């Protein structure tokens, strides 16, 4: 019974994109590990960019710098 946890920043990810992530992750388990898709759980956590860091920087700041 696989449990897949996908963490992404909360930057306007659409329902359709989330559906594709769920379908793709489930299919990967089917293809690679021969798992039953009916017992494969996928959870998507959206994290605010203020709560996500890369190196010494908060992603919110990194995104702002990239737009300059």
N, C-alpha and C positions, 0 to 999 in steps of 0.2 A: 504494500500500500504506500506508494511514493507520496511524499509531501514536498512540494516545490514552493519556495518563497522567493519572489522577485521583488527587489527593492529598487524604486526609481524616484527621481525627483519629481515633485508635483508641478510640472511645467506644461500644462495644457495637453495632457495625454488623453486622447479621445476614447470613448467606449469601444469603438471599432478597433483601435490599436491594442487595447487591453484584451479584447477577444482574440486577436491574432497572437498575442503573447501566450495566452492560456492554451490556445489550440497548438501552437508551435512547441511549447514546453511539453505538453501531453504527448504529442506525436513523437518527440525525441525519446521519451521514455518507452513508447511502444516500439520504435525502430531499434533502439540500442539495447534495451533491457527486456524487451518482450513483455512489458507491463500491461495490465488491463486498464484501458482508459477510464472505465467506469469506477475504478478505485484509486485513481490518480488525482490528488488534490493540488490545486495551484492557488496561491494567495499572492496578491499584488499589494505591496505596501508603498504608498506614496509619501515621500518624506519632503517636508518643507526645505527649501534650499538654505535657509538659515541654520538648519540642523544637520547639514551634510558638509563635511570638510574634505579638502584634498591638500595634502601636505600641511602647510600652516594656515591655509586660507579657507574661508567660508565660501561655498559655491555661489551664494548671492553676490558676493564681492567679485568673484572671478567672472561671473556673467556680466556684471556692470562694466568691468575693465575691458572685456572682450568687445563690448558695443561701442567703445570710444574710438 
